Amino acid sequence: MSNTQLQFREAAIADEPRLLRMMRVLAEQEPGKITFDETAARNTFRRLLALPAFGAVWLLYVEKETVGYTVLTLGFSFEFHGHDAFIDELYVEPQYRRRGFGLQAVNFLEARAHEMGANALHLEVDRGNDPAMELYRRAGYQDHDRFLMTKWLVGEKSKSFPAS
């Protein structure tokens, strides 16, 4: 565990190349490997930048070194009594893992979600990603024994998901 303080900077269009590289690594890592669509990721990043009411992307830094990124998105839920938020992506470069940066990022996102008016914060973890599960449980997240199910409403995206 590191005593080094993680720093956060909201991502801008100039960060797109480094962000897309990290997004590709996150998407293609095991155990939940998916096909990375760079064009779709670029367009989605640009849409989120243009629509800040739906969330934000932050780069994670230690001193001047980029060590990862995270995405927080906002939604609305009757179950959670209004606005809720989703840690859509959290990535820490492999050489910086197991130093407490993931927990610092989660704490940062909890504070941002609260500031944005969210009553609850959700996240998704791939089955078999035990280090991430351990991190989130230590941070107080609970498994609701539910399955995330998805149906794409636009285009043919079924090839993006791993076969089950």
Secondary structure, 3 states (H helix, E strand, C coil): CCCCCCEEEECCHHHHHHHHHHHHHHHHCCCCCCCCCHHHHHHHHHHHHHCHHHEEEEEEEECCEEEEEEEEEEEEECCCCEEEEEEEEEEECHHHCCCCHHHHHHHHHHHHHHHCCCCEEEECCCCCCHHHHHHHHHCCCCCCCCCCCCCCCCCCCHHHCCCC
